[in-house]
Amino acid sequence: METQSNNHDLNSNGFALEPLGANGIDYMLNFFSKEDIVNTFEKIIEFKNFFQQNLPVNMEYKLTGTTAPGGKKSFLVFKHNKYISVLTENVAFFCVKNETSIIVCFDKQEYFVNYSLEQIQNLLAQKNFFRLNRQYLVNFNAVKEVEHYFSRKLLVNLVVPAKEKLLVSKEKVSSFLHWLDNR
């Protein structure tokens, strides 16, 4: 920010007492141009709008201090010109392909869903689903086995095979193993 030079002597003419007026704001404004102040308030408004637009789907539950009992029970999907309700208990995993979230069921059926993976994670019971990485959110009942992998990562094999290797980063290994053990 560009400051204006101010040649006031703090000890003369009561200038030292001026900060007390208007809670010190009058004094603070002496050091900034009008343009600097306008730009700052525009940035504040921009941040406020950004964070208000991107509230999680379950914000109502967070604000009221309650959680969704047991998580979301089903997802409404559209396939072959029909709306279908897919029960959460039938979902093996959720994944992201080409920026689209997909439900993969235990019967290997796939459905597109209109939620981001983060939104889905917030809607589900955490005891039943775990976010392995940026692309996969898996059901506990879909985990077949877990193997050690390179660089202290884990390789997760599911009862419904995924099209790519499901790796748990070394940062998430302990929380993933805790989730498996303490469910």
GIMO-V232392 format. One record per residue. N is the residue number from 1. PHI is phi in whole degrees, 0 to 359 (* if undefined). Layout:
BEGIN
N/PHI, N/PHI
END
This chain:
BEGIN
1/*, 2/276, 3/254, 4/268, 5/286, 6/229, 7/264, 8/290, 9/270, 10/298, 11/264, 12/257, 13/56, 14/71, 15/299, 16/294, 17/273, 18/301, 19/301, 20/288, 21/289, 22/51, 23/56, 24/84, 25/290, 26/304, 27/295, 28/296, 29/293, 30/298, 31/265, 32/232, 33/280, 34/300, 35/297, 36/299, 37/293, 38/299, 39/299, 40/297, 41/293, 42/297, 43/294, 44/299, 45/296, 46/298, 47/297, 48/301, 49/296, 50/299, 51/287, 52/285, 53/287, 54/256, 55/289, 56/298, 57/302, 58/268, 59/300, 60/302, 61/293, 62/293, 63/290, 64/274, 65/82, 66/247, 67/241, 68/296, 69/296, 70/73, 71/81, 72/294, 73/271, 74/203, 75/234, 76/272, 77/235, 78/239, 79/211, 80/54, 81/61, 82/225, 83/270, 84/232, 85/264, 86/259, 87/292, 88/300, 89/294, 90/270, 91/273, 92/280, 93/198, 94/249, 95/216, 96/244, 97/228, 98/51, 99/64, 100/239, 101/277, 102/231, 103/265, 104/241, 105/269, 106/298, 107/274, 108/71, 109/287, 110/240, 111/222, 112/278, 113/227, 114/267, 115/227, 116/282, 117/297, 118/295, 119/296, 120/299, 121/302, 122/290, 123/275, 124/265, 125/289, 126/293, 127/288, 128/262, 129/231, 130/228, 131/275, 132/290, 133/199, 134/293, 135/255, 136/228, 137/232, 138/248, 139/278, 140/305, 141/290, 142/269, 143/283, 144/272, 145/200, 146/230, 147/240, 148/290, 149/230, 150/300, 151/55, 152/60, 153/267, 154/241, 155/253, 156/256, 157/254, 158/253, 159/291, 160/252, 161/300, 162/271, 163/282, 164/223, 165/291, 166/263, 167/251, 168/255, 169/295, 170/298, 171/290, 172/260, 173/303, 174/295, 175/291, 176/294, 177/296, 178/297, 179/299, 180/295, 181/280, 182/248, 183/273
END
